[in-house]
Amino acid sequence: MANAKIVPVILAGGSGTRLWPVSRDSMPKQFLALGGKHTFYQQTLLRVPGASDTVAAPIIVTSEDFRFFARRQAAELGIDATIVLEPARRDSAAAIFTAAQIAANLYGEDCLVLALAADHLVPDVELFRNALLAAAEVAQDGYIVTFGIKPTEPRTSYGYIKPGAALGTAGASRVASFVEKPDRETAERYLAEGYLWNSGNFIFPASLMLAEAERFEPAILAGTTAAIEAAKEDIGFIRLDKAAFATIPAKSIDYAVLERTDKAAVIEGRFAWSDIGSWDAVRELGPVLDGGNVTHGPVSLLDSHDVFIHSEGPLVTGIGLEGITVVASDDAILVMPSNRSQDVKDLVAGLKAEKRNEANEHIRIHRPWGTYETICRGERFHVKKIVVEPGAILSLQKHHHRAEHWVIVKGTAEVTQGDRTYIVNENQSTYHPIGEIHRVANPGKIPLELIEVQTGSYLGEDDIVRYEDVYNRA
């Protein structure tokens, strides 16, 4: 590895609406396991070499909503990451400048920052690491080095890089130009002329990125500097200052620096790569069955060809289908011609404009302590299944407009109500009237499952007053 310490930075704050209805704002694609045993975020963590004398533990840049996903999924791999919380979305320039400053503070300005998107797929880890070795060598010579991918077809959904003059390292060259997503004819010409796909992953000296930030985007750099200086540590997370971060203009790192610097280089990565930016890309992950069909989950087809069906639960059946994509979740179904997968983001934008809850949230909602999901709801009642992980505890809370009845169906519950604490076992229940202070904890070794029946005049999730909370939400 290069002499300078390499600091992996994983950008894990995106929403991933192109993979709706499976990926939503409440649980975006980077934290889903669509491509195998591990989530895309976990695969990204496993792709970089482990912490050593030459490679630092990773820095994760994500949002408030995803902080516990990021920590839990890293911990499942035995990885202790530094997790930085952005208080608002300001696109990738702010995230990269922030990460470069924190890396420089921790490891010195000579460190090399390896910036990786959390939601990309690279199946061959060894080939990626070989490219990383070469890219680190070039970066140490004073370049911002993008991983360019040798195209396999004229994709119109990717940006491209035109390589310029060759550099001393094999496969490395200066960047002649970055170009936006082309039409089909232009993409075919790019392939013939040796252009590379722009993977959006790169490595650079922290000092160089900060110098270019000062040169091209001093306002963004000033905002990130102020946000870091006023940051607070919060149960192991670095929480950037909200007021300072709010002043930062939103701009991608491509527009802010990469397309303007004269220090841009590209290394040709010969590894397979996908940004999993559409259901077409997910389709490519699965084995092709008879008739050219690709299916995942409970699916049964009759006389159907060139069909992609992905089901997260319900049985999906089809007769005489051709060139169709169907994606089914517990509460929403997407049906479209397979060649329209790039339009999903426009569909979701329409659902959000209609204020459809399905556009943003799943039936199953993840919380730091576990999950809850709606079973049934009406005008004055709401029935949920709640799962509390072993050792987890909910906040001490009360509600102004609803009462709650809990029935324990699995495990043991430690219930606090008012000034007393007691145990509730399987097949037992407990009741909390309106205004009663209460909480539940799982003191056991297995997940606690309970059915909660809410009744009252208002059942919104914002009817909650927290008095104590181990996750600092009070």
C-alpha positions, 0 to 999 in steps of 0.5 A: 500500500502507499506510504500515506495512510488510507482513510476509507470514507463511506457516503451512506446518506442517500435515499435511493428512490429509484428502487421504490417500493423496496427502497424508501426514505425510511430504509434506503437501498444501501442498508438493504441486502438485495445482492446477497447475504450482506447489505450494499453498505456492508459489502462496501465496508468489506471491500476496503482492506481492514484497519492496519498500519496503512489503512485507518478504520472507516469514517461513515458520513450519513444522516440522523435517520440512518445513524443506528443502521450505520452503526449496527450493520458495521458492528455486525462485521466487527468494524468500529467506524467513526460515524458523522451525522449530517443535519441536512442534505447538502449533496456530496461536496459538503460530505467530501469536504467534511470527511477530508477535514475530519480525516486530516484532523485524525491522521494528518493532511498527508493521508489519502481519503478513499471516498466510496458510495455505500450503495454500489456493487463490486463483486470482485474484491481482489480486482478492486483492491488491485485498482486501489493500490494503483490509484493510491500510488497516483494520488500520492503524486498529487492527484484526485483519482477517480475509478473509471470502469471499462464499459461493457455496453453503451449505457445511457444512465452513467456519466463518462470520463475521457482519458487524457495523457497517460501517467506513470502508473499502468492504467492511469491517465489525466482526465481530459474531460468528464461528460454527463449521461449521453444518449444512445448514439453518443454512448456508442461513440464513447465506447468506440473512443475509449471513454470510461464509465464514471463510478463516482468513487475516488481517492485523494490526498486530504490536503489537495482536496481541501486546497481545491475546496478553498480555491473553487468553493470557499463558502462550502468549505467555510460552512463545513469547517464551522460545522465541525468546529461546533460539532458535538459527540452524541452517544458515539456519533459526531453530530455536525452543528446544525446552524453552520451546516444549514448555511452550506450551498448544496452542490455535487463534488463533480460540479464543485471540484472534479470538473474544474480542477487540473489535478484530476486523474483516472485509474481504469478499474477492470472490476465489474461495477454497478451503482444499482441505480434502477431495477434493471441493475437489480435484475442483472444480479439474479440468475436467468431462468427459462424464457429469460425470466429473473425472479426473486421471492414467491413467484409463479409464471405461466407462458411468460418471457423476459420478465423480472419479478421481485417480491418481498412477501406476497405471492406474485403470479403472471400469465402470458407476460413479456418485457414486464417488471413487477416489484411487490412489497408488503404495501405497494406494487410497482408494474412497468415495462422493463424499459421504463425503470429509469422513470421510477423516480418520477413516479415516487415524486408524484406519490410524495406530492400526493402525500402518500405515506407509501412513498417514504415509509415501509409498513415495518419501521426500524428504530434503535431498539427494534422494529414496529409494523402496522397490522390494522388501523382505523379511525380510533384504533391502531394495532402494531406488532412491536419487536424489541431486541435483547437488552434494548429499552424504549424511552420513558414516555406518555401520550396525551390522546391515546391509551395502549394495551400490550399483549406479550406473544414472545419473550419477557417484558420489563414494564415501567408504569408510573413509579413501579416496574414489573415483569410481563410474560408470554400470554400476559398483557398490561394496559396504559391509560391516557397520560400514564408514564410508561416504558418497556424493556427486553431483559431477556436473551431473545427478541421480545414480541408484543402486540400493541393496541392503541385507542384514542382520538389522535394516533399520530406518532408525534403524540409522544412526550419523552422523559428519559431515552438512552438514544438521546431523543428526549 
